[in-house]
Amino acid sequence: MNKYLLSTILAFTVSLPSCDYLDYSESSGYGKEDMFVYFDRAKGMLTTAYSYLPVDFGSFDGATRAAATDEAEYAWSTSNIIRYNNGSWSPILTIDDVWGNYYAAIRTTNMFLENHQKDFENIEWNDDYALLMKQYQYYPYEARFLRAFYYFELAKRYKNVPLITDCLELEDANKVAPADFEKVIGFIVSECNEIADKLPVSYKDMPGAETGRITQGAVMALKSRVLLYAASPLYAGAVSQEKWVEAAKAAKQLIDKSESEGWYQLVDESSWNNLSSKELILETRQGNSNNFEKLNFPIGYEGGNSGTCPSQNLVDAFEMSDGSRFDWKNPEHVSNIYNPEKRDSRLFKTVLYNGSTFKNATVETFIGGKNGTPIDGATPTGYYLKKYVLESISLDPNNTTTGRHVWVLFRYAEVLLNYAEALYEAYGNPDYTDNTFTLSPRAAIDQVRTRAGMLGVTTDNFRERIRNERQVELAFEDHRFWDVRRWKIADQTMDIYGVKIEKKGNDLIYTRQLVDQRTWNDRMYLYPISNAELLKNTLLNQNPDW
């Protein structure tokens, strides 16, 4: 959202209640008849629906969800992220309990869709009325996208959830039985199909130029992701070629538009914190702050508190520049562990490592270094986070600055990787093409790799190659947590490694070491529904083994 839209969110949400549903006559002084006869109030309602879009700049007591995956380890034991990792979460002790928030968001969209006006007589003589109406024509379709998006966020966590498309009162909403996953996905896909061509490709030339709103590309990207998940082992159960084909088609539609009409493209500059990037499809924009930097600047730097620390698992996933997998048994690999000419360039945009330059100083994560153990709070893995961290921000008490943070929801690289995975799973051939799928899985991946300066992907163990590509390209964008679940390989990601660096004279000795052994139970593939929600709605069914 642009600056105007963000400020509208902050202003409008103050008037809304924090309870499970919205009661306008009590919360804001407006009844329904007053809320929707004024343009600004109707727009404010939609803006509030936008405000529920997710962001993870340390939303788990300072940790990001990456610290609940093999991407990272959190430096402190005080964060509730530890519940994911030690298995202590439950229907009583939940984590990331978004049920109430997303149903509040859905009710907001339902309220808007049931009551929005086609015109506003009270401002029809205003000079800007025609321009406002050009904006307004898209609002119902934006609301439908948001509702579909929030249903996907619920379904990927809980699988079967109540599907409510009317604005029900709380008592009635708590009498709705859950719909099965297939029905929820069918609804989302149907909505995407119906609204995509009703929205603009871009808002840059629209009245108000409110970029950050829902576009055709965002709708198509959501459909691509939704169908990819629906075809995956966790949700599909038995292998279904048809579902993988449908997922591939959805991604290909957006790829075709991007290739023929220039909608999106891979670019050299990073797409996070860069609103002008041609790769960015949809994002959540935050107001200026330095909170993420306070949480993630390395210990030993101005105001640094350590935080979400990349794992050796992730660092090892970045290949050598010749395309070979990093191998700790290969002395040449180890001697070039942080050599920019010998490793995937994406590594150096993602992590801070021993010897990195950060804020004009050298990072020292070796034992006894200024940013390493035994300093309290020093990285347990030997790494600090670079991706999303704004190095330009100052935490100096005498010169504190802030910066804008942009959380990526969809970008073009993901769509290419979705396509590669779906098409390969459908046909089992890295080089498969036909009249519909003119781009092979390998060629799609190679577009992403070429942008990073990497050689083309090899076809051996191609499924693992696809998954590895997602791991390094989409690191810290809240994909890995869901990917290992939908693939049903989470149990293979519980051992978290770091690097121990010992300084002996002028030499550094690197040793891969285990830093955390996490707990896994297959029930954790899906979230538990909180007991509080089960008590409200007795038709809900708890997920297996919770």
LOPA-596178 format. One record per residue (C-alpha): residue in one letter; z, x, y. Coordinates in nm, 4 decimals. Example, Ala and Ser with C-alpha at 12.3 -4.5 7.8 and 13.67 -1.06 7.14 Angstrom:
<marvos>
resn, up, east, north
A, 0.7800, 1.2300, -0.4500
S, 0.7140, 1.3670, -0.1060
</marvos>
This chain:
<marvos>
resn, up, east, north
M, 0.0000, 0.0000, 0.0000
N, -0.0605, 0.1169, 0.3518
K, 0.2094, 0.1741, 0.6112
Y, 0.1857, -0.1829, 0.7369
L, 0.2144, -0.3329, 0.3910
L, 0.5111, -0.1104, 0.3060
S, 0.6985, -0.2107, 0.6221
T, 0.6286, -0.5764, 0.5471
I, 0.7837, -0.5357, 0.2028
L, 1.0983, -0.3827, 0.3479
A, 1.1340, -0.6575, 0.6050
F, 1.0540, -0.9527, 0.3814
T, 1.2605, -0.8579, 0.0774
V, 1.5758, -0.8530, 0.2882
S, 1.5538, -1.2322, 0.3009
L, 1.5139, -1.2784, -0.0734
P, 1.8000, -1.3296, -0.3181
S, 1.8966, -1.0869, -0.5920
C, 1.9431, -1.3599, -0.8506
D, 1.7061, -1.4421, -1.1352
Y, 1.4940, -1.6852, -0.9384
L, 1.4032, -1.7661, -0.5797
D, 1.5538, -2.0510, -0.3810
Y, 1.3918, -2.0432, -0.0432
S, 1.5919, -2.3150, 0.1256
E, 1.9146, -2.1244, 0.0628
S, 1.8000, -1.7636, 0.0830
S, 1.5736, -1.7539, 0.3850
G, 1.6164, -2.0807, 0.5676
Y, 1.2607, -2.1794, 0.4736
G, 1.1648, -2.4571, 0.2386
K, 0.8410, -2.4450, 0.0430
E, 0.6727, -2.6594, 0.3022
D, 0.7658, -2.4042, 0.5715
M, 0.6986, -2.0927, 0.3660
F, 0.3316, -2.1610, 0.3027
V, 0.2092, -2.3194, 0.6233
Y, 0.2425, -1.9940, 0.8172
F, 0.0128, -1.7039, 0.7390
D, 0.2722, -1.4288, 0.7913
R, 0.5213, -1.5971, 0.5586
A, 0.2611, -1.6544, 0.2886
K, 0.1504, -1.2934, 0.3188
G, 0.5127, -1.1869, 0.3042
M, 0.5520, -1.3727, -0.0237
L, 0.2634, -1.1786, -0.1774
T, 0.3891, -0.8547, -0.0298
T, 0.7193, -0.9138, -0.2037
A, 0.5327, -0.9483, -0.5328
Y, 0.3803, -0.6054, -0.4651
S, 0.7269, -0.4591, -0.4109
Y, 0.8032, -0.4800, -0.7840
L, 0.5312, -0.2291, -0.8746
P, 0.6984, 0.0551, -1.0660
V, 0.7782, 0.4019, -0.9410
D, 0.9720, 0.6808, -1.1097
F, 1.0846, 0.9423, -0.8653
G, 1.4167, 0.9852, -1.0418
S, 1.4981, 0.6228, -1.1209
F, 1.7370, 0.7076, -1.4069
D, 2.0331, 0.8405, -1.2087
G, 1.8119, 1.1144, -1.0737
A, 1.6141, 1.1782, -1.3914
T, 1.2584, 1.0623, -1.4520
R, 1.1625, 0.8940, -1.7799
A, 0.9837, 1.2189, -1.8706
A, 1.3290, 1.3533, -1.9604
A, 1.3393, 1.0947, -2.2403
T, 1.0254, 1.2496, -2.3909
D, 0.9285, 1.5944, -2.5127
E, 0.7905, 1.6612, -2.1639
A, 1.1267, 1.7532, -2.0171
E, 1.5019, 1.7931, -2.0373
Y, 1.7334, 1.6801, -1.7584
A, 1.9565, 1.9549, -1.6239
W, 2.2679, 1.7399, -1.5875
S, 2.4565, 1.5283, -1.8393
T, 2.5509, 1.2622, -1.5827
S, 2.2262, 1.0632, -1.5934
N, 2.1959, 0.7481, -1.8026
I, 1.8704, 0.8990, -1.9337
I, 2.0941, 1.0424, -2.2037
R, 2.1165, 0.6970, -2.3648
Y, 1.7530, 0.7234, -2.4664
N, 1.8146, 1.0656, -2.6137
N, 2.1370, 1.0158, -2.8052
G, 2.0582, 0.6648, -2.9279
S, 2.3528, 0.5029, -2.7509
W, 2.1502, 0.2252, -2.5855
S, 2.1838, -0.1252, -2.7241
P, 2.1614, -0.4954, -2.6295
I, 2.5022, -0.4461, -2.4675
L, 2.4352, -0.1074, -2.3118
T, 2.0757, -0.1337, -2.1942
I, 1.8639, 0.1127, -2.0035
D, 1.5591, 0.0332, -1.7928
D, 1.6456, -0.3346, -1.8252
V, 1.3544, -0.4746, -1.6261
W, 1.3552, -0.8224, -1.7818
G, 1.5115, -1.0007, -1.4860
N, 1.3207, -0.8074, -1.2200
Y, 0.9793, -0.8624, -1.3695
Y, 1.0410, -1.2304, -1.4319
A, 1.1526, -1.2581, -1.0688
A, 0.8242, -1.0918, -0.9723
I, 0.6306, -1.3281, -1.1982
R, 0.8053, -1.6273, -1.0482
T, 0.7128, -1.4995, -0.7025
T, 0.3458, -1.4870, -0.8027
N, 0.3667, -1.8289, -0.9676
M, 0.5247, -1.9713, -0.6537
F, 0.2492, -1.8226, -0.4404
L, -0.0292, -1.9467, -0.6675
E, 0.1096, -2.3005, -0.6815
N, 0.1685, -2.3389, -0.3096
H, -0.0688, -2.1172, -0.1124
Q, -0.2798, -2.2901, 0.1496
K, -0.6568, -2.2718, 0.1817
D, -0.6294, -2.2486, 0.5577
F, -0.3679, -2.2412, 0.8331
E, -0.4195, -2.5088, 1.0972
N, -0.1431, -2.3724, 1.3172
I, -0.3360, -2.0515, 1.3918
E, -0.6965, -2.1642, 1.3535
W, -0.7613, -2.1183, 1.7250
N, -0.6276, -1.7628, 1.7273
D, -0.8862, -1.4960, 1.8061
D, -0.8171, -1.3113, 1.4798
Y, -0.8163, -1.6214, 1.2587
A, -1.1492, -1.5471, 1.0898
L, -1.0401, -1.1912, 1.0142
L, -0.7099, -1.3093, 0.8682
M, -0.8910, -1.5558, 0.6459
K, -1.1162, -1.2760, 0.5173
Q, -0.8019, -1.0965, 0.4072
Y, -0.6439, -1.4100, 0.2711
Q, -0.9340, -1.5040, 0.0429
Y, -0.8295, -1.2224, -0.1919
Y, -0.4562, -1.2986, -0.2014
P, -0.4605, -1.5433, -0.4966
Y, -0.6525, -1.2922, -0.7076
E, -0.4167, -1.0129, -0.6090
A, -0.1266, -1.2355, -0.7166
R, -0.2912, -1.3000, -1.0527
F, -0.3378, -0.9285, -1.1090
L, 0.0260, -0.8589, -1.0269
R, 0.1417, -1.1306, -1.2640
A, -0.0775, -0.9871, -1.5407
F, 0.0478, -0.6350, -1.4708
Y, 0.4120, -0.7416, -1.4902
Y, 0.3494, -0.9249, -1.8157
F, 0.2056, -0.6048, -1.9596
E, 0.5118, -0.4115, -1.8468
L, 0.7288, -0.6633, -2.0299
A, 0.5110, -0.6812, -2.3420
K, 0.4865, -0.3064, -2.3928
R, 0.8663, -0.2891, -2.3892
Y, 0.9677, -0.6057, -2.5748
K, 0.6414, -0.7130, -2.7445
N, 0.6924, -1.0924, -2.7722
V, 0.8009, -1.2430, -2.4399
P, 0.7999, -1.5882, -2.2780
L, 0.4658, -1.6523, -2.1092
I, 0.5363, -1.8614, -1.7998
T, 0.2527, -1.9464, -1.5639
D, 0.4222, -2.2275, -1.3705
C, 0.6977, -2.1932, -1.1159
L, 0.9902, -2.3210, -1.3220
E, 1.3465, -2.3634, -1.2158
L, 1.5922, -2.1294, -1.3845
E, 1.7193, -2.3922, -1.6288
D, 1.3663, -2.4738, -1.7465
A, 1.2571, -2.1096, -1.7589
N, 1.5423, -2.0382, -1.9978
K, 1.4083, -2.2968, -2.2403
V, 1.0733, -2.1235, -2.2943
A, 1.0214, -1.9665, -2.6363
P, 0.8605, -1.6219, -2.6515
A, 0.4849, -1.6028, -2.7009
D, 0.3587, -1.3569, -2.9567
F, 0.2167, -1.0286, -2.8332
E, -0.1443, -1.1275, -2.9057
K, -0.1152, -1.4355, -2.6868
V, 0.0353, -1.2385, -2.3993
I, -0.2390, -0.9757, -2.4244
G, -0.5018, -1.2498, -2.4455
F, -0.3677, -1.4023, -2.1251
I, -0.3719, -1.0679, -1.9431
V, -0.7263, -0.9890, -2.0532
S, -0.8459, -1.3387, -1.9636
E, -0.6966, -1.3032, -1.6151
C, -0.8636, -0.9648, -1.5704
N, -1.1985, -1.1090, -1.6760
E, -1.1696, -1.3996, -1.4341
I, -1.0540, -1.2157, -1.1235
A, -1.2273, -0.8763, -1.1331
D, -1.5439, -0.9721, -0.9470
K, -1.3470, -1.1846, -0.6996
L, -1.1891, -0.8748, -0.5472
P, -1.3451, -0.6025, -0.3312
V, -1.4290, -0.2559, -0.4579
S, -1.2410, -0.1114, -0.1591
Y, -1.0465, -0.2391, 0.1409
K, -1.1489, 0.0464, 0.3694
D, -1.4082, -0.1671, 0.5438
M, -1.2145, -0.4921, 0.5196
P, -1.0276, -0.6450, 0.8165
G, -0.7035, -0.4557, 0.8603
A, -0.8220, -0.1792, 0.6242
E, -0.5145, -0.2355, 0.4086
T, -0.5909, 0.0150, 0.1368
G, -0.3512, 0.0148, -0.1542
R, -0.4158, -0.3491, -0.2394
I, -0.5633, -0.4662, -0.5696
T, -0.9320, -0.3867, -0.6172
Q, -1.1928, -0.4542, -0.8845
G, -1.1272, -0.1056, -1.0181
A, -0.7549, -0.1702, -1.0546
V, -0.8254, -0.4864, -1.2549
M, -1.0644, -0.3025, -1.4849
A, -0.8233, -0.0116, -1.5282
L, -0.5449, -0.2505, -1.6270
K, -0.7704, -0.4166, -1.8829
S, -0.8592, -0.0753, -2.0251
R, -0.4954, 0.0232, -2.0675
V, -0.3868, -0.3127, -2.2056
L, -0.6560, -0.3184, -2.4738
L, -0.5854, 0.0449, -2.5670
Y, -0.2211, -0.0417, -2.6295
A, -0.3115, -0.3591, -2.8165
A, -0.5304, -0.1580, -3.0561
S, -0.2633, 0.1071, -3.1165
P, -0.0569, 0.1218, -3.4391
L, 0.2696, -0.0060, -3.2891
Y, 0.1158, -0.3279, -3.1637
A, -0.1894, -0.3805, -3.3851
G, -0.0210, -0.3078, -3.7176
A, -0.3178, -0.2657, -3.9495
V, -0.6103, -0.0618, -3.8187
S, -0.8623, -0.2847, -3.6408
Q, -1.1982, -0.1359, -3.5505
E, -1.2740, -0.4460, -3.3447
K, -0.9719, -0.3895, -3.1207
W, -1.0593, -0.0240, -3.0659
V, -1.4172, -0.1222, -2.9805
E, -1.2972, -0.3765, -2.7257
A, -1.0719, -0.1125, -2.5689
A, -1.3625, 0.1311, -2.5504
K, -1.5864, -0.1338, -2.3902
A, -1.3266, -0.2078, -2.1233
A, -1.3000, 0.1580, -2.0254
K, -1.6777, 0.2041, -2.0384
Q, -1.7310, -0.0769, -1.7891
L, -1.5317, 0.1111, -1.5273
I, -1.6915, 0.4435, -1.6198
D, -2.0372, 0.2888, -1.5772
K, -1.9478, 0.1488, -1.2345
S, -1.8123, 0.4871, -1.1309
E, -2.1206, 0.6729, -1.2506
S, -2.3772, 0.4298, -1.1118
E, -2.2068, 0.3132, -0.7927
G, -1.9670, 0.5978, -0.7162
W, -1.6462, 0.3986, -0.7422
Y, -1.4315, 0.6834, -0.8748
Q, -1.4799, 1.0435, -0.9722
L, -1.2830, 1.3431, -1.0910
V, -1.1990, 1.5715, -0.8003
D, -1.0602, 1.9229, -0.7750
E, -0.7626, 1.8364, -0.5585
S, -0.4574, 1.6700, -0.7070
S, -0.4664, 1.2902, -0.6963
W, -0.0906, 1.2507, -0.6655
N, 0.0401, 1.2370, -0.3071
N, -0.3220, 1.2251, -0.1919
L, -0.4323, 0.8827, -0.0774
S, -0.7848, 0.9993, 0.0012
S, -0.8559, 1.1108, -0.3560
K, -1.1662, 0.9557, -0.5110
E, -0.9844, 0.9652, -0.8442
L, -0.7020, 0.7353, -0.7372
I, -0.7408, 0.3724, -0.8487
L, -0.4010, 0.2184, -0.7720
E, -0.0707, 0.3620, -0.6613
T, 0.2762, 0.2712, -0.5406
R, 0.3384, 0.4157, -0.1971
Q, 0.6835, 0.5168, -0.0862
G, 0.8220, 0.5640, 0.2611
N, 0.8836, 0.9179, 0.3819
S, 1.1850, 1.0786, 0.2135
N, 1.3099, 1.3998, 0.0577
N, 1.5116, 1.2453, -0.2246
F, 1.2779, 1.3670, -0.4996
E, 1.2944, 1.7192, -0.3625
K, 1.6745, 1.7080, -0.3485
L, 1.6688, 1.6120, -0.7136
N, 1.4128, 1.8705, -0.8269
F, 1.4081, 2.1782, -0.6045
P, 1.5273, 2.4650, -0.8270
I, 1.8900, 2.5675, -0.8180
G, 1.9144, 2.8573, -0.5758
Y, 1.6716, 2.7125, -0.3224
E, 1.7759, 2.5296, -0.0070
G, 1.9489, 2.2108, -0.1185
G, 1.8076, 2.2455, -0.4702
N, 1.9826, 2.0495, -0.7426
S, 1.7588, 2.1240, -1.0402
G, 1.6710, 1.8011, -1.2256
T, 1.3833, 1.7041, -1.4551
C, 1.2941, 2.0377, -1.6169
P, 0.9647, 2.0707, -1.8075
S, 1.0015, 2.1650, -2.1733
Q, 0.8467, 2.4464, -2.3695
N, 0.6885, 2.1719, -2.5822
L, 0.4835, 2.0722, -2.2794
V, 0.4089, 2.4271, -2.1677
D, 0.2866, 2.5133, -2.5192
A, 0.0511, 2.2136, -2.5078
F, -0.1523, 2.3790, -2.2308
E, -0.4197, 2.5763, -2.4125
M, -0.5381, 2.9296, -2.3562
S, -0.8438, 2.9441, -2.1325
D, -1.0659, 3.0005, -2.4369
G, -0.9557, 2.6644, -2.5795
S, -0.7244, 2.8034, -2.8477
R, -0.3790, 2.6537, -2.8932
F, -0.0935, 2.8642, -2.7570
D, 0.0674, 3.0531, -3.0448
W, 0.4053, 3.2229, -3.0221
K, 0.3084, 3.4426, -3.3168
N, 0.0170, 3.5846, -3.1196
P, 0.1378, 3.8779, -2.9038
E, -0.1610, 3.8451, -2.6719
H, -0.0761, 3.4809, -2.6053
V, 0.2886, 3.5618, -2.5355
S, 0.1988, 3.8512, -2.3055
N, -0.0257, 3.6121, -2.1079
I, 0.2082, 3.3146, -2.1187
Y, 0.1902, 3.2665, -1.7394
N, -0.1400, 3.4380, -1.6668
P, -0.3545, 3.2007, -1.4567
E, -0.6699, 3.3645, -1.5885
K, -0.5679, 3.3084, -1.9502
R, -0.4105, 2.9607, -1.9466
D, -0.5220, 2.6065, -1.8647
S, -0.5128, 2.5798, -1.4836
R, -0.3273, 2.2483, -1.5052
L, -0.0174, 2.4330, -1.6253
F, 0.0246, 2.5941, -1.2845
K, -0.0015, 2.2606, -1.1012
T, 0.2626, 2.1048, -1.3251
V, 0.5509, 2.3497, -1.3708
L, 0.7361, 2.6255, -1.1914
Y, 0.7948, 2.9173, -1.4261
N, 0.9586, 3.2570, -1.4074
G, 0.7524, 3.4569, -1.1588
S, 0.6112, 3.1537, -0.9734
T, 0.6062, 3.1635, -0.5976
F, 0.7907, 2.8700, -0.4453
K, 0.8689, 2.8412, -0.0762
N, 0.7646, 3.2038, -0.0266
A, 1.0135, 3.3309, -0.2846
T, 0.9778, 3.4291, -0.6487
V, 1.1290, 3.1913, -0.9064
E, 1.3704, 3.3725, -1.1377
T, 1.4628, 3.1755, -1.4490
F, 1.5539, 3.4762, -1.6614
I, 1.9174, 3.5072, -1.7651
G, 2.1041, 3.6311, -1.4587
G, 1.8167, 3.5404, -1.2246
K, 1.8806, 3.3594, -0.8995
N, 1.7492, 3.0335, -1.0511
G, 1.8556, 3.0846, -1.4123
T, 2.1571, 3.0636, -1.6352
P, 2.4531, 3.1014, -1.6226
I, 2.4372, 2.9235, -1.2847
D, 2.5770, 2.5704, -1.3227
G, 2.2861, 2.3259, -1.3212
A, 2.0199, 2.5878, -1.3819
T, 1.7220, 2.4799, -1.5869
P, 1.8033, 2.4470, -1.9579
T, 1.4370, 2.5044, -2.0477
G, 1.3379, 2.7950, -1.8273
Y, 1.1165, 2.5757, -1.6073
Y, 1.1350, 2.3593, -1.2987
L, 0.9137, 2.0691, -1.1980
K, 0.6204, 2.1243, -0.9627
K, 0.4102, 1.8090, -1.0056
Y, 0.4928, 1.5457, -0.7421
V, 0.7381, 1.7831, -0.5689
L, 0.6459, 1.8449, -0.2041
E, 0.7002, 2.2158, -0.1509
S, 0.6442, 2.1743, 0.2232
I, 0.9615, 1.9694, 0.2616
S, 1.2596, 2.1513, 0.4082
L, 1.6127, 2.0778, 0.2901
D, 1.7604, 2.3243, 0.5356
P, 2.0490, 2.1342, 0.7054
N, 1.9274, 2.2671, 1.0396
N, 1.5653, 2.1703, 0.9834
T, 1.5495, 1.8884, 0.7295
T, 1.2104, 1.7231, 0.6849
T, 1.0658, 1.4426, 0.4742
G, 0.7293, 1.3561, 0.3273
R, 0.5267, 1.0713, 0.1766
H, 0.5349, 1.0220, -0.2005
V, 0.2657, 0.8370, -0.3919
W, 0.3296, 0.7233, -0.7494
V, 0.0068, 0.7035, -0.9486
L, -0.0349, 0.3792, -1.1417
F, -0.3999, 0.4261, -1.2445
R, -0.6457, 0.7113, -1.1944
Y, -0.9918, 0.7807, -1.3250
A, -0.8949, 1.0621, -1.5654
E, -0.6825, 0.8147, -1.7619
V, -0.9777, 0.5776, -1.7987
L, -1.1924, 0.8573, -1.9456
L, -0.9146, 0.9499, -2.1875
N, -0.8626, 0.5843, -2.2817
Y, -1.2316, 0.5609, -2.3590
A, -1.2375, 0.8795, -2.5673
E, -0.9408, 0.7702, -2.7757
A, -1.0610, 0.4144, -2.8337
L, -1.4171, 0.5120, -2.9248
Y, -1.3043, 0.7879, -3.1597
E, -1.0534, 0.5595, -3.3332
A, -1.3250, 0.2964, -3.3708
Y, -1.5862, 0.5214, -3.5332
G, -1.4105, 0.8441, -3.6317
N, -1.6857, 1.0582, -3.4833
P, -1.6228, 1.2852, -3.1807
D, -1.9927, 1.2713, -3.0932
Y, -2.0551, 0.9008, -3.1540
T, -2.2968, 0.7259, -2.9184
D, -2.5111, 0.4120, -2.9310
N, -2.6820, 0.1780, -2.6858
T, -2.3483, 0.0501, -2.5545
F, -2.1463, 0.3706, -2.5766
T, -2.3811, 0.6221, -2.4204
L, -2.0957, 0.8645, -2.3585
S, -1.9389, 1.0267, -2.6652
P, -1.5607, 1.0706, -2.7027
R, -1.6008, 1.4480, -2.6780
A, -1.8178, 1.4228, -2.3674
A, -1.5612, 1.1978, -2.1982
I, -1.2812, 1.4462, -2.2657
D, -1.4983, 1.7349, -2.1553
Q, -1.5407, 1.5748, -1.8137
V, -1.1640, 1.6006, -1.7667
R, -1.1492, 1.9518, -1.9110
T, -1.4407, 2.0786, -1.7032
R, -1.2628, 1.9663, -1.3879
A, -0.9715, 2.1892, -1.4981
G, -1.2053, 2.4831, -1.5638
M, -1.1612, 2.4568, -1.9405
L, -1.4224, 2.4977, -2.2122
G, -1.5383, 2.1940, -2.4082
V, -1.2975, 2.0524, -2.6643
T, -1.3480, 2.1492, -3.0278
T, -1.3858, 1.8775, -3.2891
D, -1.1278, 2.0020, -3.5403
N, -0.8271, 1.7683, -3.5673
F, -0.9922, 1.5626, -3.2955
R, -0.7248, 1.2937, -3.2819
E, -0.4681, 1.5624, -3.2062
R, -0.7008, 1.7076, -2.9445
I, -0.7228, 1.3696, -2.7716
R, -0.3473, 1.3276, -2.7755
N, -0.2893, 1.6796, -2.6494
E, -0.5326, 1.6187, -2.3638
R, -0.3359, 1.3113, -2.2570
Q, -0.0136, 1.5096, -2.2764
V, -0.1260, 1.7835, -2.0374
E, -0.3490, 1.5807, -1.8029
L, -0.1096, 1.2894, -1.7544
A, 0.2189, 1.4823, -1.7656
F, 0.5037, 1.3281, -1.5642
E, 0.3019, 1.0140, -1.4852
D, 0.5046, 0.7986, -1.7294
H, 0.2507, 0.7968, -2.0105
R, 0.4037, 1.0198, -2.2770
F, 0.7056, 0.7944, -2.3421
W, 0.4762, 0.5004, -2.4201
D, 0.2038, 0.7026, -2.5929
V, 0.4284, 0.8463, -2.8643
R, 0.5597, 0.4964, -2.9281
R, 0.2267, 0.3183, -2.9483
W, 0.1040, 0.5968, -3.1818
K, 0.4298, 0.5659, -3.3811
I, 0.4944, 0.9407, -3.3720
A, 0.8088, 0.9394, -3.1576
D, 1.0173, 1.0720, -3.4479
Q, 0.8073, 1.3912, -3.4333
T, 0.9010, 1.4580, -3.0701
M, 1.2797, 1.4776, -3.0892
D, 1.3244, 1.8569, -3.0969
I, 1.3105, 1.9870, -2.7409
Y, 1.2401, 2.3519, -2.6786
G, 1.2780, 2.5866, -2.3858
V, 1.2281, 2.9568, -2.3284
K, 1.5020, 3.2185, -2.3146
I, 1.3994, 3.5054, -2.0881
E, 1.5994, 3.8267, -2.1098
K, 1.5464, 4.1131, -1.8707
K, 1.5716, 4.4564, -2.0292
G, 1.4986, 4.7243, -1.7752
N, 1.1640, 4.6361, -1.6252
D, 1.0614, 4.4309, -1.9264
L, 1.1034, 4.0592, -1.9885
I, 1.1574, 3.9310, -2.3421
Y, 1.0467, 3.5695, -2.4025
T, 1.1948, 3.3716, -2.6926
R, 1.1229, 3.0081, -2.7730
Q, 1.4537, 2.8314, -2.8369
L, 1.5771, 2.4856, -2.9279
V, 1.7662, 2.3240, -2.6382
D, 1.8132, 1.9662, -2.7603
Q, 1.7934, 1.7725, -3.0859
R, 1.7670, 1.4072, -3.0009
T, 1.8437, 1.0985, -3.2050
W, 1.5715, 0.8670, -3.3297
N, 1.5750, 0.5309, -3.5033
D, 1.2574, 0.3288, -3.5602
R, 1.4112, 0.0297, -3.3870
M, 1.3668, 0.2276, -3.0640
Y, 0.9913, 0.1764, -3.0728
L, 1.0666, -0.1485, -2.8887
Y, 1.3384, -0.2255, -2.6365
P, 1.6323, -0.4474, -2.7218
I, 1.6599, -0.7705, -2.5272
S, 1.9934, -0.7663, -2.3526
N, 2.2646, -0.9934, -2.4860
A, 2.2902, -1.1475, -2.1408
E, 1.9313, -1.2746, -2.1693
L, 1.9858, -1.3939, -2.5262
L, 2.2808, -1.6012, -2.4066
K, 2.0744, -1.7546, -2.1274
N, 1.7827, -1.8441, -2.3533
T, 1.8740, -1.9177, -2.7140
L, 1.5041, -1.9369, -2.8091
L, 1.4622, -1.5615, -2.7633
N, 1.4536, -1.3437, -3.0736
Q, 1.6089, -0.9994, -3.0746
N, 1.3741, -0.7165, -3.1688
P, 1.4115, -0.5796, -3.5250
D, 1.7278, -0.3876, -3.6151
W, 1.8880, -0.4194, -3.2728
</marvos>
